[in-house]
């Protein structure tokens, strides 16, 4: 809902806005590429208060805000930009938090160039987009600094208990919403720390880990209970969890990596992106990681080749740079304009010394005792496919070998076969292996069992998982109310 001003205040509010004609777009200062490539700290510095207000004031306050309609959470972006421009920072935070469980995380890792900022009206008119993501991050970081973010304190505790399987963004968003409603929430996760890919998948230079841990601590202080190292189907049964709780939300994400075949595909030195990134992130926590410490998952001094063109591939190449790789190359079968990853991330990687080898695809590997190179086929672009991107076509006789000591496969993720892994009958899946749910309620084929995020959508964005988690929480509350009414009869 947009804010309305008394007529006497409207002109004052407008004077602080619509400055896109006289003020140019500015991002927060980016750390020097050479310096930032030496550590895993975030690469963007914070906006100062005056600069954040100035950049927020560039918003055109358009009547149909495309930034808001292209945000999966439909964040009320124009209003919290105006509040920031007017110095009403606490109100800006409260409005931002009302639609987004983790705005400081989305401000850091959302591909704004494909979502809100990419659809900004003034961007389309040639004036340069409003730096929405950086301002969102600034607002919430300021709220933390000022002590405005407190543990949830429900007005009344309820007796119902809900289990959430998976402590990634979808599960945590559902946990937050249910806890605020007074429901007793227990989150089960396979790892030793909560956060899912926000903790172990996304590198610190995009999302420093204390930002995630701070939110986990807030949820714990709100009364959310975490059961970690709980691998469903191994250390605890799905039906056991169901028996302990009144409803269940499945938010496991997708962790099965797509693979590559071809000659020598199993050679030492060819690794999965998820293993590589998890090892690196664990080292940032100070953990002992045998596969890193023995050099298997450490890029130091090696010729690194990453295969893939999505955001996970960008995370891998930039991690390899920071680990001290000799060279880092990224092979992608299409060109720059047709790659799925963020163009902003590609630019950051190039600044840090990554070489992108466009229109190339692997057909196997050269190997002795370990991998020695990638057998590469050169490609050209043909007609567009169903997604609108031009399809790659093989150029005959243009193969070559790209030398490599470490090859990282970043080809995306697929869902695990949960019914089989968990020994569950009646849990329906789609032909893609994702869980089948009701589009509106997120309920699966099992009564009282809901599912959200990538395990339903396939590999997607954190912001979509947050949306699913919030929506599912509303459906769970409705289910609990209906079950309670039936029990009372």
Secondary structure, DSSP 4 states (H G I P E B T S, - for coil): ------HHHHHHHHHTS-GGGTS---PPPBPPHHHHTTS-S-SBPPPPHHHHHHHHTT----SS-HHHHTSTT---HHHHHHHHHTT-HHHHHHHHHHH-TTHHHHHHHS-TTTTTGGG-HHHHTTS----HHHHHHHHHHHHHHTT-------SS--S-EEEEE--SHHHHHHHHHHHHTT-EEEEE-SSSSSSTHHHHTS-TTTS-HHHHHHHHHHHHHTT-EEE-S--BTTTB-HHHHHHHSSEEEE-----EEP---SBTTT-TTEEEHHHHHHHHHHHHTT---HHHHTSTT--TTSEEEEE--SHHHHHHHHHHHHTT-SEEEEEESS-GGG-SS-HHHHHHHHHTT-EEEESEEEEEEEESSSEEEEEEEEEEEEEE-TTSSEEEEE-TT--EEEE-SEEEE---EE---HHHHHT-SS--B-TTSPBP--TTT-B-SSTTEEE-THHHH-S--HHHHHHHHHHHHHHHHHHHHHHHHHHH-
